[in-house]
Amino acid sequence: MPHYISLMRWTSQGLAGLPGWRERVEEGERTISEAGGQLVGVYVTLGRYDVVEIFEAPDDEIAVEILMKLQRYGAEHTETLRGFTREEAEEIVKRL
């Protein structure tokens, strides 16, 4: 299943809502699961981004649907990358 890496920066609304962050993460996990995906991990980070979230989704269209649902509260700005596992990348390189 494809992997997606979301780089997130909290908005002022997101910062104000930090006391409820655990519940938001759990709701996000349910949203991903209901769409047929799986939350791999959530990491609070130092540097340019506040949070990195890694999840799996059946395809790009479902990943976009998940992201739109997660972003509806305006708590963060996101930049999402499609990640390829080492095995997937090795298969691509074999075809070169």
Sequence and secondary structure as in RCSB ss.txt:
>XXXX:A:sequence
MPHYISLMRWTSQGLAGLPGWRERVEEGERTISEAGGQLVGVYVTLGRYDVVEIFEAPDDEIAVEILMKLQRYGA
EHTETLRGFTREEAEEIVKRL
>XXXX:A:secstr
  EEEEEEEE HHHHHTGGGHHHHHHHHHHHHHHTT EEEEEEE SSS SEEEEEE SSHHHHHHHHHHHGGG  
EEEEEEEE  HHHHHHHHHT 
